[in-house]
């Protein structure tokens, strides 16, 4: 059963009787309009005089009615309920504002995670392309190396077979030693020390986010 009333004795009865609960639909005293938010556990206060004044009831009548109402003991209860409901309204507004901020924070976090994922995918694509380009370069070097070997064969006479074969083997070894690093899938790369870096070595320059070949080294003391 549900009872709608402005009768304060019934509100007081509900507060002191087990199995009965007060409740009210929130009313904005600033705009004198209902918000249609239901609050269970707290009785509502009467806004009859405020609404009557807003609807054009003569001011002197509203004033006399307020004075007459203040003579009853229930007037104090109305003031307490009014203050309580105003505090409840402000608390509800803060709760809604906090929820909105929380939703916005979650949305921004989701957007950042999405952008991070897109960045990582783009980085993987760039590194994969760099590896493919390096492999292509290595194949080209091999082709050019074989051409050089053919020239070497033609330049050395039959009497210098050992010397010719030694030069050919050295050329082929240099070509086969061309190293193409694997494209890393994350940023967990090993940081090289000065002793580990060699001339001709292919390295990944983190500041440039690209591959490079060490052409020379200089130790600064």
C-alpha positions in Angstrom: 0.0 0.0 0.0 1.2 3.5 -0.8 -0.3 6.7 0.8 0.4 10.2 -0.5 -0.2 12.9 2.1 0.9 16.3 3.5 -0.3 15.3 7.0 2.8 15.4 9.2 1.3 13.1 11.8 1.3 10.3 9.2 5.0 11.1 8.4 5.8 10.9 12.1 3.9 7.7 12.4 5.9 6.1 9.6 9.2 7.1 11.3 8.1 5.3 14.5 6.3 2.2 13.1 8.1 -0.9 11.9 7.2 -2.0 8.4 6.3 1.5 7.2 8.7 3.7 5.3 8.6 7.3 4.4 9.5 8.5 1.0 9.2 11.6 -1.3 9.8 12.7 -4.8 12.6 15.3 -4.9 11.5 18.9 -5.4 13.9 21.7 -6.4 13.1 24.7 -4.1 15.1 27.0 -6.4 13.0 26.4 -9.5 9.9 25.2 -7.6 9.8 22.2 -10.0 9.9 18.5 -9.3 12.9 16.5 -10.4 11.0 13.2 -10.3 13.8 11.5 -8.4 12.4 9.2 -5.7 14.0 9.1 -2.3 13.1 6.3 0.1 13.6 6.7 3.9 13.0 10.5 4.2 9.7 12.2 4.2 9.1 15.2 1.9 8.3 18.7 3.1 5.4 20.8 1.9 6.0 23.5 -0.7 2.3 24.6 -1.0 2.9 28.2 0.0 5.9 28.6 -2.3 4.0 27.2 -5.2 1.0 29.3 -4.4 3.1 32.5 -4.4 4.7 31.4 -7.7 1.2 30.9 -9.2 0.2 34.4 -8.3 -1.7 34.2 -5.0 -1.6 37.6 -3.3 1.5 38.1 -1.2 -0.5 39.2 1.9 -2.5 36.0 1.9 0.6 33.9 1.6 2.2 35.8 4.4 -0.8 35.3 6.7 -0.9 31.6 5.8 2.8 31.2 6.8 2.1 33.0 10.1 -0.8 30.8 10.8 1.1 27.7 9.9 4.0 28.7 12.2 1.7 28.5 15.2 1.4 24.7 15.0 3.9 22.4 16.5 4.4 20.6 13.1 6.0 23.8 11.8 9.4 22.8 13.3 9.2 19.4 11.7 8.5 21.0 8.4 11.6 23.1 8.7 13.7 20.1 9.7 12.4 18.1 6.7 13.0 21.1 4.4 16.6 21.4 5.5 17.1 17.6 5.3 15.7 17.4 1.8 17.9 20.3 0.7 21.0 18.5 2.0 19.8 15.4 0.3 19.3 17.2 -3.0 22.9 18.7 -2.8 24.3 15.3 -1.9 22.5 13.8 -4.9 23.9 16.5 -7.2 27.4 15.9 -5.9 27.0 12.2 -6.5 25.8 12.7 -10.1 28.7 15.1 -10.7 31.2 12.6 -9.3 29.7 9.8 -11.5 30.0 12.1 -14.5 33.6 12.7 -13.8 34.2 9.0 -13.2 32.6 8.2 -16.5 34.7 10.8 -18.3 37.9 9.5 -16.6 37.0 6.0 -17.8 36.3 7.2 -21.3 39.6 9.1 -21.5 41.5 6.0 -20.1 39.9 3.9 -22.8 40.8 6.4 -25.5 44.4 6.5 -24.3 44.6 2.7 -24.3 43.2 2.7 -27.8 45.8 5.2 -29.0 48.6 3.3 -27.3 47.5 0.1 -29.1 47.4 2.0 -32.4 50.8 3.4 -31.8 52.3 0.0 -31.0 50.7 -1.5 -34.1 52.1 1.4 -36.2 55.6 0.9 -34.7 55.5 -2.8 -35.4 54.6 -2.1 -39.0 57.5 0.4 -39.3 60.0 -2.1 -37.8 58.7 -4.9 -40.0 59.2 -2.8 -43.1 62.6 -1.8 -42.0 63.5 -5.5 -41.6 62.1 -6.3 -45.0 64.1 -3.5 -46.5 67.2 -4.7 -44.8 66.6 -8.3 -46.1 66.2 -6.9 -49.6 69.4 -4.9 -49.2 71.2 -8.0 -48.1 70.0 -10.0 -51.1 71.1 -7.1 -53.4 74.6 -7.2 -51.7 74.8 -10.9 -52.4 74.0 -10.5 -56.0 76.5 -7.7 -56.3 79.0 -9.8 -54.4 78.7 -12.7 -56.8 79.3 -10.4 -59.7 82.5 -9.2 -58.0 83.5 -12.8 -57.4 83.1 -13.5 -61.1 85.3 -10.5 -61.9 87.9 -11.8 -59.4 87.9 -15.1 -61.1 88.5 -13.5 -64.4 91.3 -11.3 -63.1 93.4 -14.0 -61.4 95.4 -16.3 -63.7 95.3 -20.1 -63.5 98.7 -20.1 -61.7 97.3 -18.1 -58.8 94.4 -20.5 -58.0 95.1 -20.5 -54.2 95.2 -16.8 -54.0 92.1 -16.4 -56.2 90.2 -18.9 -54.1 91.2 -17.2 -50.9 89.9 -13.8 -52.1 86.7 -15.4 -53.3 86.2 -17.1 -49.9 86.9 -13.8 -48.1 84.3 -11.9 -50.2 81.7 -14.6 -49.7 82.3 -14.6 -46.0 81.9 -10.9 -45.8 78.5 -11.1 -47.6 77.2 -13.9 -45.5 78.1 -12.0 -42.3 75.8 -9.2 -43.1 73.3 -9.3 -40.2 69.7 -8.2 -40.3 68.2 -7.9 -36.8 64.7 -9.3 -36.0 62.0 -6.7 -35.6 61.3 -6.5 -31.9 57.7 -6.7 -30.8 58.1 -4.5 -27.8 60.5 -2.0 -26.1 62.4 -4.6 -24.1 65.6 -4.2 -26.1 69.0 -4.9 -24.7 71.0 -1.8 -24.2 74.5 -2.3 -25.7 77.7 -1.2 -23.9 80.6 0.5 -25.8 82.5 -2.8 -25.8 79.6 -4.6 -27.4 79.2 -2.2 -30.3 81.2 -3.0 -33.4 81.8 -1.1 -36.7 79.4 -2.4 -39.4 76.9 -3.6 -36.8 73.2 -2.9 -37.4 71.6 -1.3 -34.3 68.2 0.2 -33.4 68.5 3.9 -32.4 65.9 4.5 -29.8 65.9 8.3 -30.0 65.3 8.1 -33.8 63.1 4.9 -33.6 64.9 3.5 -36.6 67.7 1.1 -37.7 71.2 2.3 -38.4 74.6 0.9 -39.2 77.7 1.8 -37.1 80.2 3.4 -39.5 82.8 4.4 -37.0 83.5 4.6 -33.3 85.3 7.2 -31.2 86.1 6.8 -27.5 85.8 10.0 -25.5 87.8 10.1 -22.3 
